[in-house]
Amino acid sequence: MNKNKVGWLFLGLAGCLGLLFIMMAGEGYGLSTSRIDGNMQLNFLGIKIADGITTTARWNQYGTYFYLWSLVPLTLTIFCYRKFLKLVPTISN
């Protein structure tokens, strides 16, 4: 595989990681600004994260976790995009 094709693969990976970042940050915002009544179960992309959450403070804490963990795909997105810029040459007229 030549460097040009690998660069475009890095761009595709950066796009997927960027979407994951947006989903996680949006979920974190929704959780950190909500109130709950009763017994709740937390799911993300169909995966059960926590069960039996009964307090709003605990629910909001999971929102903070989503915010913090969303920085991982954001960092990887920036890394992959910069790798793409290094591998794919610019087109000049």
Helices and strands as residue ranges (DSSP letters): H 3-32, E 40-44, E 47-53, H 56-69, H 71-87
